Amino acid sequence: MADASYPDDLLYHPEHDWVRFDGDIATLGITWYAQDALGEVVFFDPPEIGAAVVAGESYTEVESVKAVSDVVAPVSGEIIEVNDELGSDPAAINEDPYGGGWMVKVRVADPSEKDGLLDAASYESSLA
């Protein structure tokens, strides 16, 4: 399992999701805190490419040895890529939540939603 970290180059949603922006493309995943709370992730339910996601709403589920949990979108848009590797290796979410454990890439519909997200320091202080 990865060590606790909250990279400064990401933005965070209060529901323990992260986003990495590259122009109008956003890569989404769950934070170290979320994967730690879930425990060992054993299943990732990949959403469909082309599906719409809405900021603050669930777009997929992950299943751990403890529970099934919704994954909340930090931004709205259209899914353009899914991390298919998680189908055969969902443990990557625990081992590398900000790298190989990314979940989807989204073409962002409203760039201003970025303004409502937390920086790493703000997110980390929200956990205390």
C-alpha positions, 0 to 999 in steps of 0.5 A: 500500500502507498504511503500517505501523500497528497501531491501539490499538482492535483486538486481535490474534491471533499469526497476524497477524489483527486483531479489532474488537469491537462488543458481541458482533459482531467484525469480522475481518481481517489485519494490516498485517504479514500483508498486507505479507508476502503482497505484492499480494493478488489474490483473497479466497475469501469464506466462507459466511454462517452458517458457524462459525469456531473461534478459532485455525483457518482460516476462509478463504484469500487469494491474493497474487502470492506465495502462497495463505495461510490466514486464522485466526480470532482468536475463535469464532462464526458469520459474519454478514457478508462483505465482498463488496467484496473480491471485485472489489477484493481490493487493499483488503486491502493499501491499507486492512487495518483499514478497507475491507480487513476480511473478515468479521463474526462473532457471537462465541460465547465473549466470554472468548476476547477475553482471550487476544488481544494488545493493539497494543503486545504484538502489535507487540513480538511482531514484533521 
